[in-house]
């Protein structure tokens, strides 16, 4: 694969990453024939997964290092009905979205926060906690520009904070739809950020829940072809219902993706994950996805309405995701614990910015949602009478 022309990535990546000679996998050059090049066990695996008695996956062999079939299917799915124009060179496949988050920091951010130097990322709390965890792990600073109390992005403040960092802010994370906020960020705001920061940093739009967002905001993957400083993260863990296989994607300009492939572990996506992911992205799989997303959105509306009818629920936040964030009048932590002890596990979010007395609940099956609402009422009755 020829190297893409220099772009934003080559202006802000760490010099040691740009000069890195990537590890070459055994299958980079030849992947068929009598394969005696990779020190594999040619006698076959000690065990095969259920339904694979004939070992059609050839598990004794390493997987394709760049997941070409998977990327083609992913591009075909994301390009349907839109103007994304994605090609495999725009796509990195990895272990959930978390691998991509970590790689982006390792590639673009010079460490040194613990010594008062180095680069930073910028995030907008309340937001996904792994941005901060990865930053600390990589000794990278964290700038924070909070969302408004109604969970809106204050684009002008984000731009001002990035500019004040004097070129040391390399990644701006925009979680859309947000976690725990439930809300999508309008693409117009992403475009404003992209225009304002230019080639000084990357805008990383984390779209783990984008398939539940049914209005005009849509996905930022359509921006990638014309905005080389935009990177979009997506996953099969949420709407596709495949959290157990840990498969995610980063979509960006070819020079960004090339650097991610240079730095990643040689065979980061295993064959079992790839096989299930390819099935999910097939026409049959995406048809099932559409039906299940529609049902979850329907259930979301039902649960939101029933929550809103409870006198002790002070607020139910609007949602573009497969979960709801709601505020109770008091004792949210105690209610959360009571429900969990009785077998209905939600997530207490009261320690997050703008989330006092808030609980986050994932939309489950109709039966699970009914059980949750019953236990929520019981928990309120218990804490109110004590």
C-alpha positions as CSV (number, residue, x, y, z in Angstrom):
1,X,0.0,0.0,0.0
2,X,1.6,3.3,-1.0
3,X,2.0,6.0,1.6
4,X,-0.7,8.7,1.5
5,X,0.4,12.3,0.8
6,X,1.4,14.3,3.9
7,X,-1.6,16.0,5.6
8,X,-2.7,17.2,9.0
9,X,-1.4,14.0,10.7
10,X,2.1,14.5,9.5
11,X,2.1,18.1,10.8
12,X,1.1,17.2,14.4
13,X,2.3,13.6,14.9
14,X,5.2,12.9,17.2
15,X,8.5,12.9,15.3
16,X,9.5,9.4,16.5
17,X,6.2,8.0,15.1
18,X,6.7,9.6,11.8
19,X,10.2,8.0,11.5
20,X,9.0,4.7,12.8
21,X,9.7,1.7,10.6
22,X,6.6,-0.5,11.3
23,X,6.9,-4.1,12.2
24,X,6.1,-6.3,9.2
25,X,3.8,-9.2,9.8
26,X,4.5,-12.6,8.3
27,X,1.4,-12.3,6.2
28,X,2.2,-8.8,4.8
29,X,3.7,-10.3,1.6
30,X,2.3,-13.8,1.2
31,X,-0.9,-15.3,2.7
32,X,-1.4,-18.5,0.7
33,X,0.5,-21.7,-0.2
34,X,2.6,-23.9,2.1
35,X,3.0,-21.5,5.0
36,X,6.2,-22.1,6.9
37,X,7.1,-18.5,7.7
38,X,5.4,-17.6,10.9
39,X,6.2,-20.4,13.4
40,X,2.6,-21.5,13.6
41,X,1.5,-25.0,14.6
42,X,0.6,-26.6,11.2
43,X,-1.0,-29.6,12.9
44,X,-4.0,-27.5,13.9
45,X,-5.5,-25.9,17.0
46,X,-6.0,-27.7,20.3
47,X,-9.6,-26.6,20.3
48,X,-12.1,-25.0,18.0
49,X,-15.2,-22.9,18.8
50,X,-18.7,-24.4,18.8
51,X,-19.9,-24.9,15.2
52,X,-16.4,-24.8,13.8
53,X,-15.6,-28.6,14.0
54,X,-13.9,-28.5,10.6
55,X,-11.8,-25.5,11.6
56,X,-12.9,-23.5,8.5
57,X,-11.3,-20.4,10.1
58,X,-7.8,-22.0,10.1
59,X,-7.2,-20.9,13.7
60,X,-3.7,-22.2,13.6
61,X,-2.9,-19.4,11.2
62,X,-2.6,-15.7,12.1
63,X,-5.4,-13.4,10.9
64,X,-5.1,-10.8,8.2
65,X,-3.2,-8.0,9.8
66,X,-5.3,-5.3,8.2
67,X,-8.7,-6.9,8.1
68,X,-9.4,-6.1,4.4
69,X,-12.7,-8.0,4.1
70,X,-14.0,-6.5,7.3
71,X,-13.2,-3.0,6.2
72,X,-14.8,-3.5,2.8
73,X,-18.0,-4.6,4.5
74,X,-17.9,-1.7,7.0
75,X,-17.4,0.8,4.2
76,X,-20.3,-0.6,2.2
77,X,-22.6,-0.3,5.2
78,X,-21.6,3.2,6.1
79,X,-21.7,4.4,2.5
80,X,-25.3,3.3,1.9
81,X,-27.7,6.1,1.4
82,X,-25.1,8.7,2.2
83,X,-22.1,10.7,0.8
84,X,-19.4,9.3,3.0
85,X,-17.4,7.8,0.1
86,X,-15.4,5.7,2.5
87,X,-12.7,3.3,1.3
88,X,-10.6,0.8,3.3
89,X,-7.7,3.3,3.4
90,X,-10.1,5.5,5.6
91,X,-10.7,2.7,8.2
92,X,-8.7,1.3,11.1
93,X,-10.1,-1.8,12.7
94,X,-9.3,-2.4,16.4
95,X,-10.3,-3.8,19.8
96,X,-13.4,-1.7,20.4
97,X,-13.0,2.1,20.3
98,X,-10.7,2.0,23.3
99,X,-7.7,0.8,21.3
100,X,-8.1,3.7,18.8
101,X,-8.4,6.2,21.7
102,X,-5.1,4.9,23.1
103,X,-3.3,4.8,19.8
104,X,-4.3,8.4,18.9
105,X,-2.8,9.6,22.1
106,X,0.4,7.6,21.6
107,X,0.8,8.9,18.0
108,X,0.0,12.5,18.4
109,X,0.6,13.5,22.0
110,X,4.1,14.0,23.5
111,X,4.1,12.7,27.1
112,X,5.3,14.7,30.1
113,X,2.2,15.9,31.9
114,X,3.5,14.6,35.2
115,X,6.5,16.9,34.8
116,X,4.5,19.9,33.7
117,X,5.3,19.6,30.0
118,X,4.2,17.7,26.9
119,X,0.9,17.7,25.0
120,X,-2.7,17.6,26.1
121,X,-6.1,16.4,24.9
122,X,-9.3,18.3,25.4
123,X,-12.6,16.8,26.5
124,X,-16.0,18.2,27.4
125,X,-17.4,16.8,30.7
126,X,-19.6,15.1,31.5
127,X,-18.2,12.6,29.1
128,X,-16.7,9.1,28.6
129,X,-14.2,8.3,31.3
130,X,-11.7,6.5,29.2
131,X,-10.4,9.7,27.6
132,X,-9.0,10.7,30.9
133,X,-7.8,7.2,31.8
134,X,-5.9,6.9,28.6
135,X,-4.4,10.4,29.0
136,X,-3.1,9.6,32.5
137,X,-1.8,6.2,31.3
138,X,0.1,8.0,28.5
139,X,1.2,10.9,30.7
140,X,-0.7,13.4,28.6
141,X,-2.5,16.4,30.0
142,X,-6.3,16.9,30.0
143,X,-8.0,20.2,29.3
144,X,-11.7,20.4,30.2
145,X,-14.3,22.6,28.7
146,X,-17.6,21.6,30.3
147,X,-20.9,21.2,28.4
148,X,-23.7,23.5,29.4
149,X,-26.2,22.4,32.0
150,X,-28.4,21.3,29.0
151,X,-25.5,19.3,27.6
152,X,-24.7,21.6,24.7
153,X,-21.2,22.0,23.3
154,X,-19.8,25.5,23.8
155,X,-17.8,25.5,20.6
156,X,-16.3,29.0,21.1
157,X,-15.0,28.1,24.5
158,X,-13.5,24.9,23.2
159,X,-11.7,26.8,20.4
160,X,-10.4,29.4,22.9
161,X,-9.0,26.7,25.2
162,X,-7.3,24.9,22.3
163,X,-5.8,28.2,21.1
164,X,-4.6,29.0,24.6
165,X,-2.7,25.8,24.7
166,X,-0.3,27.2,22.2
167,X,-0.1,24.2,19.9
168,X,0.1,21.7,22.7
169,X,-3.5,20.5,22.4
170,X,-3.4,17.7,19.8
171,X,-6.8,15.9,20.2
172,X,-10.3,17.3,20.9
173,X,-12.7,14.5,21.9
174,X,-16.4,15.1,21.1
175,X,-18.6,12.3,22.4
176,X,-21.8,12.2,20.2
177,X,-24.2,10.9,21.3
178,X,-22.6,11.6,24.6
179,X,-22.2,9.3,27.6
180,X,-23.8,10.0,30.0
181,X,-25.5,12.9,28.4
182,X,-27.5,10.8,25.8
183,X,-27.3,13.8,23.4
184,X,-25.8,14.1,19.9
185,X,-23.8,17.1,18.9
186,X,-24.9,18.8,15.7
187,X,-22.6,18.2,12.8
188,X,-22.5,21.9,12.2
189,X,-20.7,22.3,15.5
190,X,-18.1,19.7,14.5
191,X,-17.6,21.6,11.3
192,X,-17.1,24.8,13.2
193,X,-14.4,23.1,15.4
194,X,-12.7,21.6,12.3
195,X,-12.6,25.0,10.6
196,X,-11.3,26.8,13.7
197,X,-8.4,24.5,14.6
198,X,-7.3,23.8,11.1
199,X,-4.1,21.7,11.1
200,X,-3.2,22.3,14.7
201,X,-5.1,19.3,16.1
202,X,-7.5,16.5,15.3
203,X,-11.2,16.5,16.2
204,X,-12.1,13.0,17.4
205,X,-15.8,12.4,17.2
206,X,-16.7,9.3,19.3
207,X,-19.9,7.8,17.8
208,X,-20.4,4.7,19.8
209,X,-24.2,5.2,19.9
210,X,-24.7,6.9,16.5
211,X,-27.0,4.1,15.2
212,X,-29.6,5.1,17.8
213,X,-29.6,8.7,16.6
214,X,-32.4,9.0,14.0
215,X,-32.6,12.7,13.3
216,X,-30.8,14.9,10.9
217,X,-27.6,15.0,12.9
218,X,-26.4,11.7,11.6
219,X,-22.8,10.5,11.5
220,X,-19.6,12.6,11.1
221,X,-18.2,9.9,8.8
222,X,-19.6,12.1,6.0
223,X,-17.1,14.8,7.0
224,X,-13.9,12.8,6.8
225,X,-13.5,13.0,3.0
226,X,-13.4,16.8,3.0
227,X,-12.0,17.5,6.5
228,X,-8.7,15.8,7.1
229,X,-8.6,16.9,10.8
230,X,-11.7,14.9,11.7
231,X,-11.5,11.3,13.0
232,X,-14.6,9.3,13.8
233,X,-14.7,6.4,16.3
234,X,-17.4,3.7,16.0
235,X,-18.0,0.3,17.5
236,X,-20.0,-2.9,17.1
237,X,-20.5,-3.1,20.9
238,X,-23.8,-1.0,21.1
239,X,-26.4,-1.1,18.4
240,X,-25.0,-4.2,16.8
241,X,-25.2,-6.0,20.1
242,X,-21.7,-7.4,19.9
243,X,-20.0,-6.0,23.0
244,X,-18.5,-9.5,23.6
245,X,-16.3,-9.5,20.5
246,X,-14.6,-6.2,21.1
247,X,-14.5,-4.7,17.6
248,X,-14.4,-1.0,16.7
249,X,-13.3,1.3,14.0
250,X,-11.6,4.7,13.5
251,X,-12.5,6.5,10.3
252,X,-10.2,9.3,9.1
253,X,-7.9,10.6,6.5
254,X,-5.5,8.0,5.0
255,X,-2.5,9.6,6.6
256,X,-4.0,9.2,10.1
257,X,-5.1,5.6,9.4
258,X,-1.7,4.7,8.1
259,X,0.0,5.9,11.3
260,X,-2.5,4.0,13.4
261,X,-1.7,0.8,11.4
262,X,2.0,1.4,11.8
263,X,1.8,1.6,15.6
264,X,-0.9,-1.0,16.4
265,X,0.0,-4.6,17.5
266,X,0.6,-6.8,14.5
267,X,-2.5,-8.9,14.7
268,X,-4.8,-6.8,16.8
269,X,-8.2,-8.2,15.6
270,X,-8.5,-12.0,15.9
271,X,-10.2,-14.3,13.5
272,X,-13.2,-15.1,15.7
273,X,-13.9,-11.4,16.2
274,X,-13.5,-10.8,12.5
275,X,-15.8,-13.6,11.4
276,X,-18.6,-12.5,13.7
277,X,-18.1,-8.8,12.7
278,X,-18.3,-9.7,9.0
279,X,-21.5,-11.5,9.5
280,X,-22.9,-8.5,11.4
281,X,-22.0,-6.2,8.5
282,X,-23.5,-8.5,5.9
283,X,-26.9,-7.5,4.4
284,X,-28.6,-10.0,6.6
285,X,-26.9,-8.7,9.7
286,X,-27.6,-5.0,9.0
287,X,-31.3,-5.9,8.3
288,X,-31.5,-7.4,11.8
289,X,-29.7,-4.4,13.2
290,X,-32.3,-2.1,11.8
291,X,-35.2,-4.1,13.4
292,X,-33.5,-4.2,16.8
293,X,-32.6,-0.5,16.8
294,X,-36.2,0.3,15.9
295,X,-37.5,-1.8,18.8
296,X,-35.0,-0.3,21.3
297,X,-36.0,3.2,20.2
298,X,-39.7,2.3,20.7
299,X,-38.9,1.0,24.2
300,X,-36.9,4.1,24.9
301,X,-39.9,6.2,24.3
302,X,-42.1,4.0,26.5
303,X,-39.6,4.1,29.4
304,X,-39.1,7.8,29.1
305,X,-42.8,8.4,29.2
306,X,-43.3,6.2,32.3
307,X,-40.3,7.8,34.1
308,X,-41.7,11.2,33.4
309,X,-45.0,10.2,35.0
310,X,-43.4,9.3,38.3
311,X,-43.8,12.1,40.9
312,X,-40.3,11.6,42.3
313,X,-38.6,11.9,39.0
314,X,-37.6,15.5,38.5
315,X,-36.3,15.3,35.0
316,X,-35.8,12.9,32.1
317,X,-33.2,14.0,29.7
318,X,-33.9,13.7,25.9
319,X,-32.0,10.8,24.4
320,X,-30.3,10.0,21.1
321,X,-28.8,6.8,22.5
322,X,-30.0,3.4,23.9
323,X,-30.1,4.8,27.5
324,X,-31.8,7.4,29.5
325,X,-30.4,9.8,32.1
326,X,-32.9,10.9,34.7
327,X,-32.9,12.9,37.9
328,X,-34.7,12.0,41.0
329,X,-35.7,14.5,43.8
330,X,-33.2,13.1,46.3
331,X,-31.3,9.9,47.4
332,X,-30.3,8.7,43.9
333,X,-27.3,6.9,45.3
334,X,-29.3,5.0,47.9
335,X,-32.0,4.1,45.3
336,X,-29.3,2.9,42.9
337,X,-27.8,0.6,45.6
338,X,-31.2,-0.7,46.6
339,X,-32.1,-1.7,43.0
340,X,-28.8,-3.3,42.4
341,X,-29.1,-5.4,45.6
342,X,-32.4,-6.6,44.4
343,X,-31.1,-7.6,41.0
344,X,-31.7,-4.5,38.8
345,X,-28.4,-2.9,38.0
346,X,-28.3,0.7,36.6
347,X,-25.6,3.3,36.8
348,X,-25.3,6.1,39.4
349,X,-24.1,9.2,37.7
350,X,-24.5,11.8,40.5
351,X,-20.8,12.6,40.8
352,X,-20.6,13.7,37.1
353,X,-20.8,17.4,36.2
354,X,-24.4,18.6,35.8
355,X,-25.7,15.2,36.9
356,X,-26.6,15.6,40.6
357,X,-29.1,13.0,41.7
358,X,-29.0,11.3,38.3
359,X,-29.2,7.7,37.4
360,X,-28.5,6.3,33.9
361,X,-30.5,3.3,32.7
362,X,-29.9,1.2,29.6
363,X,-33.0,0.3,27.6
364,X,-33.4,-3.5,27.9
365,X,-36.1,-5.9,26.8
366,X,-39.7,-5.0,27.5
367,X,-39.7,-7.4,30.5
368,X,-36.4,-5.9,31.9
369,X,-37.7,-2.3,31.5
370,X,-40.9,-3.2,33.4
371,X,-38.9,-4.8,36.2
372,X,-36.7,-1.7,36.4
373,X,-39.6,0.6,36.7
374,X,-41.2,-1.5,39.4
375,X,-37.9,-1.7,41.4
376,X,-37.4,2.1,41.0
377,X,-40.7,2.8,42.6
378,X,-40.0,0.3,45.4
379,X,-36.6,2.0,46.0
380,X,-38.2,5.4,46.2
381,X,-40.8,4.1,48.6
382,X,-38.1,2.7,50.8
383,X,-35.8,5.7,50.9
384,X,-38.8,8.1,51.4
385,X,-40.1,6.1,54.4
386,X,-36.8,5.8,56.2
